[in-house]
Amino acid sequence: MAYVITQRCCNDASCIAECPVDCIRPSPGQPEFATAEMLHIDPDTCIDCGACVDACPVEAIFSEDDLTASLARFRDINAAWFERHPLEPDLAPLRLPPRPPKSLGTLRVAIVGAGPAACYAAEELLSRADVEIEMLDRLPTPWGLIRAGVAPDHAGTKGVANMFESVFRRDNLQFYLNVRVGEHVSHQELMAHHHAVIYAVGATADRRLDVPGEDLPGSVSATEFVAWYNGHPDFAERTFDLSGERAVIVGNGNVALDVARILVADPDQLATTDIADHALAALRESTIREVVVLGRRGPAQAAYSSSEFLALGHLPGIDVVVDPADVVLDPASAAALEDPDIEPALRLKMNLAREYAERGTSGDASRKRIVFRYRVSPTELQGTDRVTAIELSHNELLAADGAIVARPTGQTETLTTGLVLRSVGYHGRALPDLPFDERRGVVPNEAGRVVGPDGAPVPGVYVSGWIKRGPRGVIGSNKVDAKETVELLLADFQSGMLTAQPATRSDLGKLLAARQPDLIDREGWRAIDAAEKQAGKLAGRPRVKFTDVAAAVAAARR
């Protein structure tokens, strides 16, 4: 009997370090790790010890004997990876990175942001050095996209926050929540109180379609919709028109699949999650029966992960619809799939699309539908006072410069809809007093060390996460990213590049308390957390979130 990694895998590789027989791949040192959808366990090497289960922060690992029907296929998915990548044990001796000598004193670091990238950076620093960390976030609660981005029906994925909560119990990490850098404290003031500052603020803007009618009411960002149903305070007052029968999502990444799933989910099932109360009430009144998910290229190039695509087929009361014509491959895609060295995840993605096409619809009018359309691009959102339809251009796929690109054929069609959600990617925002690459949406850096317009390092300033590398990867991708950034920061500290600052930790606390009377510290967050969980217990839910900053502040003061 072997253990199996399943859909919820977050790729943070905590399991790899705990495996006594080194049978989990790809590992962070391998080139496949950067693009892997998930990790895998070699069934022929696994000794059924369960160490990986205890290490997994998102409860993604199961004994093969305990796999449910919706997860059973992951037994073959894990095995298939090793058919393509035979296991070669890593026999190199474990190298523990050196800690900075105590003679250098305590390293003081401010981390701006409290999401996964920030938390993994803090975790790495706490394990590597004598350090004091101040973590600042503009929201009254920590955990960033774990709290405000992960879909409410993916509760297991949110479990990574429990790991951070456990690691951050020590007093050498302090929370300063409900604090805005650039308003309550400047970059220069943070530098005056620390050896270094790490910015891990993510990519909070969304990309636009740049088509006529995009700004009509009824055309919205999937980013905002996700934040709304997750109870983000900035979006709690938003309203979305769910009175039509069809919604259209432009883009087919995992966020698009999350939105589609929430739009057609049974509200009674959502009522057992931590979805925001206002969103649950609106979804109970929704009349949407069909969600159409658009991709500009074919099913072989779809942005969603094969594991999330597979999971849709097990949703109760939902038909997943793929037109058989869409799984007829263009020559470029067919040639790519014939490559014997193709990654198993890509082949699985194509096979799943074929299976959905062959399955067809149930014919049961009571069932809702998620319809996947491929090789189409929006050219116009139509309507006078609000969106009433979307015009689509049909594409053909061609090989160009080693990639498969979409070109319009001139054929168009129109779909009626009152709600269009764009889900075509994220984009970083410029930060006060830091250089910024507007085209890429990142702070210019070399492996996490910020560089100025002249290409020279900006002393003591670092980045991690999406604001460093761009919006790609999953939660666990930030762990390797943070390790790289922290490695450079510690090297700079040991080389004397990071000089001690005269202002103290106490000085910073006094400054922030004077600037922001509604500051929330660790104890304040614990009070908020306890209040949300208590409200959830009474309602039969994991928690009931505060969606209003003033209410969260009041709870922190109790």
C-alpha positions in Angstrom: 0.0 0.0 0.0 1.3 3.5 -0.9 0.3 7.0 -0.1 -1.1 9.2 -2.9 -0.9 13.0 -3.4 -4.2 14.4 -4.6 -5.9 17.5 -5.9 -5.3 19.9 -3.0 -1.5 19.7 -3.3 0.0 23.2 -2.7 3.5 22.4 -3.9 5.3 23.8 -0.8 7.4 20.6 -0.6 7.1 20.2 3.2 6.4 16.5 2.6 9.7 16.0 0.7 11.9 16.8 3.6 10.0 14.3 5.8 10.0 11.4 3.5 12.6 8.8 4.8 13.0 7.1 1.4 13.0 10.2 -0.8 10.2 9.1 -3.0 8.3 12.4 -3.6 8.9 14.3 -6.8 9.6 16.8 -8.3 11.8 18.3 -5.7 12.7 22.0 -5.6 16.1 21.3 -7.1 14.7 19.8 -10.2 13.8 21.8 -13.3 10.3 20.2 -13.4 9.4 21.7 -10.0 8.9 25.2 -11.4 6.1 24.1 -13.7 4.7 21.1 -11.9 1.0 21.2 -11.2 1.4 19.1 -8.1 3.9 16.7 -6.4 3.7 12.9 -6.7 4.7 9.8 -4.6 6.4 6.9 -6.3 4.1 3.9 -5.5 7.0 1.4 -5.9 9.2 3.1 -3.4 6.7 4.4 -0.8 7.0 2.4 2.5 3.7 3.5 3.9 5.2 5.3 6.9 2.8 8.3 6.8 5.4 10.9 7.5 4.3 12.9 4.5 0.7 12.9 5.7 1.7 14.6 8.9 3.9 17.2 7.1 1.3 18.2 4.5 -0.2 21.5 5.4 -3.3 21.2 3.2 -4.3 17.5 3.9 -3.7 16.5 0.3 -2.1 13.0 1.0 -4.1 9.8 1.5 -3.5 6.1 1.7 -4.5 4.6 -1.6 -6.9 2.4 0.4 -8.7 5.5 1.6 -9.2 7.3 -1.7 -12.8 8.3 -2.4 -14.3 7.9 -5.9 -13.5 11.5 -6.7 -9.8 11.0 -5.8 -9.2 7.4 -7.0 -7.7 8.5 -10.3 -4.8 10.2 -8.5 -3.3 6.8 -7.8 -2.7 6.5 -11.6 -1.7 10.2 -11.9 1.0 9.7 -9.3 2.3 6.5 -10.9 2.3 8.1 -14.4 4.7 10.8 -13.4 7.3 8.3 -12.5 6.9 6.4 -15.8 8.0 9.7 -17.4 10.5 10.5 -14.7 12.0 7.3 -13.1 13.0 7.9 -9.5 16.6 8.6 -8.9 17.3 8.9 -5.2 19.2 12.0 -4.1 22.2 10.6 -2.4 23.8 14.0 -1.7 24.4 14.6 2.0 21.9 17.0 3.6 23.5 20.4 3.9 22.1 22.6 6.7 22.6 26.2 5.7 24.8 28.1 8.2 23.3 30.6 10.6 24.7 34.1 10.8 27.2 34.3 13.7 25.8 35.6 17.0 28.5 38.3 16.9 26.5 40.1 14.2 23.6 40.5 16.7 19.9 40.2 16.0 18.8 40.6 12.4 15.7 42.9 12.2 13.4 42.5 9.2 10.1 44.2 8.3 7.9 42.1 6.0 5.2 44.1 4.1 2.3 41.7 3.4 0.9 38.8 5.4 -0.1 36.3 2.7 1.7 33.1 1.7 4.8 34.8 0.2 5.3 36.9 3.3 4.6 34.0 5.7 7.0 31.6 3.9 9.7 34.3 4.1 9.1 34.8 7.8 9.2 31.0 8.4 12.5 30.7 6.5 14.0 33.6 8.5 12.9 32.2 11.8 14.5 28.9 11.0 17.8 30.4 9.8 18.7 33.3 12.0 18.4 35.1 15.3 15.8 37.5 14.0 13.1 39.9 15.0 10.3 40.3 12.4 7.6 42.9 12.0 4.9 41.8 9.6 2.7 44.6 8.3 -0.5 44.3 6.3 -3.2 46.8 5.4 -6.0 44.4 6.2 -7.1 43.7 9.8 -6.5 40.0 9.3 -3.5 38.0 8.1 -3.0 35.2 5.5 -3.7 37.2 2.3 -5.0 35.0 -0.5 -5.3 32.0 1.8 -8.2 33.8 3.4 -9.4 36.0 0.6 -8.5 34.1 -2.5 -8.9 30.3 -1.9 -12.4 29.2 -2.8 -14.6 28.5 0.3 -15.3 25.0 -0.9 -11.5 24.2 -0.8 -11.3 24.3 3.0 -8.3 21.9 3.1 -6.2 24.3 1.1 -6.8 27.0 3.7 -5.2 24.6 6.3 -1.7 26.1 5.4 -2.7 29.0 7.6 -2.7 26.7 10.6 0.9 25.9 9.9 1.9 29.6 9.9 -0.2 30.2 13.0 1.8 27.5 14.8 5.2 28.8 13.6 4.4 32.4 14.5 3.7 31.9 18.2 7.0 33.3 19.3 7.4 36.9 20.3 10.2 37.5 17.8 7.5 37.9 15.2 5.0 40.7 15.7 1.9 41.5 13.6 1.0 45.1 12.7 -2.3 44.7 10.9 -4.6 47.4 9.6 -1.5 49.4 8.8 -0.8 50.9 5.4 2.8 51.3 4.3 2.9 54.7 2.5 0.2 56.1 4.8 0.8 55.1 8.4 4.5 54.5 7.9 6.9 55.2 5.0 9.4 53.0 3.4 12.2 55.2 4.7 10.8 54.8 8.3 10.8 51.0 7.9 14.4 51.1 6.7 15.3 53.3 9.7 14.0 50.6 12.1 15.3 47.5 10.4 18.3 46.0 8.6 16.1 45.0 5.7 12.6 45.2 4.3 10.9 42.4 2.3 7.9 43.4 0.2 5.6 40.4 -0.4 2.4 42.2 -1.4 1.3 40.0 -4.3 -0.3 41.2 -7.6 -3.6 42.9 -6.7 -4.6 44.4 -10.0 -6.2 42.4 -12.8 -5.5 42.5 -16.5 -8.1 44.0 -18.9 -9.6 42.6 -22.1 -9.2 45.9 -24.0 -12.4 45.3 -26.0 -15.3 47.7 -26.6 -18.0 47.6 -23.9 -15.6 46.3 -21.2 -16.7 49.0 -18.8 -20.4 48.4 -19.1 -22.3 47.4 -15.9 -22.3 43.6 -15.9 -18.7 43.4 -17.0 -16.6 42.7 -13.9 -13.3 41.3 -12.7 -13.1 37.8 -11.5 -10.6 39.1 -8.9 -13.3 41.3 -7.4 -15.9 38.5 -7.5 -13.5 36.1 -5.7 -12.8 38.8 -3.0 -16.5 39.5 -2.7 -17.5 35.9 -2.0 -14.5 35.5 0.4 -15.5 38.5 2.5 -12.6 40.9 1.6 -13.5 44.2 3.3 -12.7 46.2 0.2 -15.4 44.3 -1.8 -18.1 43.5 0.8 -20.4 46.2 -0.5 -20.2 45.1 -4.1 -23.2 43.7 -5.8 -23.3 41.4 -8.9 -26.3 40.9 -11.1 -27.1 37.1 -10.8 -30.6 37.4 -12.3 -29.8 36.0 -15.7 -29.5 32.4 -16.7 -26.0 32.5 -18.2 -22.7 33.9 -17.0 -19.5 34.0 -19.2 -16.0 33.8 -17.8 -13.2 35.0 -20.1 -10.1 32.9 -19.3 -9.8 29.3 -18.1 -7.2 29.2 -15.3 -8.0 27.8 -11.9 -9.5 31.1 -10.7 -12.0 30.8 -13.6 -12.9 27.3 -12.5 -13.3 28.5 -8.9 -15.7 31.2 -10.0 -17.7 28.8 -12.3 -18.0 26.3 -9.5 -19.2 28.8 -6.9 -21.8 30.2 -9.4 -23.5 26.8 -9.9 -22.9 25.3 -6.5 -25.7 24.2 -4.2 -26.1 27.1 -1.7 -26.9 24.6 1.0 -23.4 23.1 0.5 -21.8 26.5 0.4 -23.6 27.3 3.7 -21.2 24.7 5.4 -18.1 26.7 4.3 -16.7 30.1 5.4 -18.2 31.9 2.4 -19.2 35.5 3.2 -22.8 35.8 4.4 -23.6 38.5 1.9 -22.4 36.3 -1.0 -24.3 33.3 0.3 -27.5 35.3 0.5 -27.0 36.6 -3.1 -26.2 33.1 -4.5 -29.4 31.7 -2.9 -31.3 34.2 -5.1 -29.2 33.6 -8.2 -31.0 32.3 -11.3 -27.8 31.4 -13.2 -28.1 28.0 -14.7 -25.1 27.9 -17.1 -21.6 29.2 -16.9 -19.5 29.4 -20.1 -15.8 29.3 -19.7 -13.8 30.7 -22.6 -10.3 29.9 -23.7 -8.5 31.5 -26.7 -6.5 28.4 -27.4 -7.4 24.7 -27.4 -7.9 22.2 -24.5 -4.2 21.1 -24.7 -3.2 24.7 -23.9 -5.8 25.4 -21.2 -4.5 27.3 -18.2 -6.3 25.3 -15.5 -4.6 22.4 -13.8 -5.6 18.9 -14.7 -6.5 18.1 -11.1 -9.0 21.0 -10.9 -10.5 20.1 -14.3 -10.9 16.5 -13.1 -12.7 17.5 -9.9 -15.4 19.3 -11.8 -16.7 16.0 -13.1 -17.6 14.9 -9.5 -19.7 18.0 -8.7 -23.2 16.8 -7.7 -26.0 18.1 -10.0 -23.6 19.7 -12.5 -23.0 18.8 -16.1 -19.5 19.6 -17.6 -20.0 20.2 -21.3 -17.3 20.1 -23.9 -18.2 20.2 -27.6 -16.7 17.2 -29.4 -15.5 19.5 -32.2 -13.3 21.3 -29.7 -11.3 18.2 -29.0 -10.4 17.7 -32.6 -6.8 18.8 -32.4 -5.1 21.3 -34.7 -1.9 20.0 -36.4 0.4 21.9 -34.0 -1.3 20.6 -30.8 -1.5 17.0 -32.2 2.2 17.0 -33.0 3.0 18.2 -29.4 0.8 15.5 -27.9 2.5 12.8 -29.9 5.9 13.7 -28.3 6.8 10.6 -26.2 8.4 13.0 -23.6 5.2 15.0 -23.0 4.4 15.6 -19.4 1.7 13.3 -18.0 -0.3 16.3 -16.7 -0.7 17.7 -20.2 -1.8 14.4 -21.7 -4.3 14.0 -18.8 -5.7 17.5 -19.4 -6.4 16.5 -23.1 -7.8 13.1 -22.1 -10.2 14.7 -19.6 -11.5 17.1 -22.3 -12.2 14.1 -24.5 -13.9 12.2 -21.7 -16.2 15.2 -21.0 -17.0 15.5 -24.7 -17.9 11.8 -25.0 -20.0 11.9 -21.8 -22.2 14.7 -23.2 -25.0 16.1 -21.1 -27.3 14.2 -18.8 -30.4 15.6 -20.5 -31.7 16.5 -17.0 -33.1 20.0 -17.1 -32.7 20.4 -13.4 -28.9 20.1 -13.6 -26.8 23.2 -14.0 -24.0 23.4 -16.6 -20.4 24.4 -16.9 -19.6 24.8 -20.6 -16.1 24.9 -21.8 -15.5 26.7 -25.1 -12.0 26.7 -26.7 -10.3 28.6 -29.5 -12.5 31.7 -29.0 -11.7 35.3 -28.0 -14.0 38.2 -26.9 -14.1 41.0 -29.4 -16.9 43.1 -27.9 -19.3 43.3 -25.0 -22.6 44.5 -26.3 -25.4 46.5 -24.6 -26.6 50.0 -24.0 -27.0 50.5 -20.3 -25.4 47.1 -19.3 -24.0 44.0 -20.9 -26.5 41.9 -22.8 -24.2 39.8 -25.0 -20.6 39.0 -25.8 -19.2 38.7 -29.3 -16.7 36.0 -29.8 -14.1 35.5 -32.5 -13.2 32.0 -33.5 -9.5 31.2 -33.6 -7.2 28.9 -35.4 -4.0 27.6 -33.7 -0.6 27.9 -35.4 2.9 27.1 -34.4 5.1 30.2 -34.2 8.6 30.6 -32.7 8.2 27.4 -30.7 4.8 28.3 -29.3 1.2 27.6 -30.3 -0.6 30.9 -30.9 -4.2 31.8 -31.6 -5.1 33.7 -34.7 -8.6 34.9 -35.6 -10.3 33.2 -38.5 -12.8 36.0 -39.2 -15.7 33.9 -38.0 -17.7 35.3 -35.1 -20.7 34.4 -32.9 -22.7 36.1 -30.2 -23.7 34.8 -26.8 -26.4 36.4 -24.8 -25.4 37.1 -21.2 -25.9 39.6 -18.4 -22.7 38.9 -16.6 -19.2 38.7 -18.0 -16.2 38.0 -15.6 -12.7 38.6 -16.9 -10.2 36.1 -15.5 -7.2 36.7 -17.7 -4.5 37.3 -15.1 -3.2 39.5 -12.4 -0.8 42.5 -12.5 1.3 44.0 -9.7 0.9 47.6 -8.5 3.7 50.1 -8.0 4.8 50.6 -4.4 5.8 53.9 -2.8 9.5 54.7 -3.1 10.4 51.5 -4.9 11.3 51.0 -8.6 8.7 49.3 -10.7 8.5 47.5 -14.0 5.1 48.6 -15.4 5.1 46.2 -18.3 5.7 43.1 -16.2 3.9 44.4 -13.1 6.8 43.5 -10.7 9.5 45.3 -8.7 12.8 44.9 -10.6 15.0 42.4 -8.8 17.6 39.8 -9.2 16.6 36.6 -7.3 14.7 38.8 -4.8 17.3 41.5 -4.3 15.7 44.8 -5.5 17.6 46.7 -8.2 17.3 50.3 -9.2 17.1 51.8 -12.7 20.9 51.6 -13.0 20.8 47.9 -12.3 22.6 48.2 -9.0 21.1 46.6 -5.8 19.0 48.8 -3.6 20.6 48.1 -0.2 18.4 46.3 2.3 15.3 46.0 0.1 14.0 42.6 -1.1 10.9 41.1 -2.7 9.2 37.7 -2.6 6.1 36.2 -4.3 4.1 37.6 -7.2 5.5 41.1 -6.8 8.9 39.4 -7.4 8.3 36.9 -10.1 4.9 37.8 -11.6 1.5 36.1 -11.1 2.3 32.4 -11.6 2.4 29.4 -9.4 0.4 28.1 -6.5 0.5 28.7 -2.8 3.5 26.5 -2.2 5.5 28.0 -5.0 6.1 30.9 -2.6 8.2 28.7 -0.3 11.0 28.1 -2.7 10.7 31.7 -3.9 11.0 32.9 -0.3 14.0 30.7 0.4 15.8 32.2 -2.5 15.1 35.7 -1.3 16.1 35.0 2.3 19.3 33.3 1.2 20.4 36.6 -0.4 19.3 38.6 2.5 21.3 36.5 5.0 24.3 36.6 2.7 24.1 40.4 2.6 23.8 40.5 6.4 26.8 38.4 6.9 28.9 40.4 4.4 28.2 43.6 6.3 26.0 45.1 3.6 23.0 45.5 6.0 23.9 47.9 8.7 22.3 48.1 12.2 19.7 50.9 12.5 19.6 53.2 15.5 15.8 53.0 16.0 14.5 50.1 18.1 11.6 47.7 17.9 9.9 49.6 20.7 10.3 52.8 18.8 8.5 51.3 15.8 5.6 50.1 18.0 5.1 53.6 19.5 5.3 55.2 16.0 2.7 52.9 14.5 0.4 53.2 17.6 0.4 57.0 17.3 -0.2 57.0 13.5 -2.9 54.2 13.5 -5.0 54.0 16.7 -6.9 51.1 15.1 -3.7 49.0 14.8 -4.3 45.3 15.4 -1.5 43.2 16.9 -1.1 39.5 17.5 -3.5 39.5 20.4 -6.0 41.5 18.5 -5.9 39.0 15.6 -6.4 36.1 18.1 -9.5 37.8 19.4 -10.9 38.3 15.8 -10.0 34.7 15.0 -11.8 33.4 18.1 -14.9 35.5 17.5 -15.2 34.3 13.9 -14.8 30.7 14.9 -17.3 31.0 17.7 -19.8 32.6 15.3 -19.1 29.7 12.9 -19.6 27.1 15.6 -23.1 28.5 16.3 -23.9 28.4 12.6 -22.4 25.0 11.9 -19.6 26.5 9.8 -15.7 26.8 10.1 -16.0 30.5 10.8 -18.2 33.5 10.0 -15.9 36.2 8.7 -15.9 39.9 9.7 -16.2 41.7 6.4 -16.2 45.2 7.9 -12.9 46.7 9.1 -14.6 48.6 12.0 -16.3 45.4 13.2 -13.0 43.5 13.1 -11.3 46.3 15.0 -14.1 46.2 17.6 -13.6 42.4 18.0 -9.9 42.9 18.4 -10.5 45.2 21.4 -12.7 42.8 23.3 
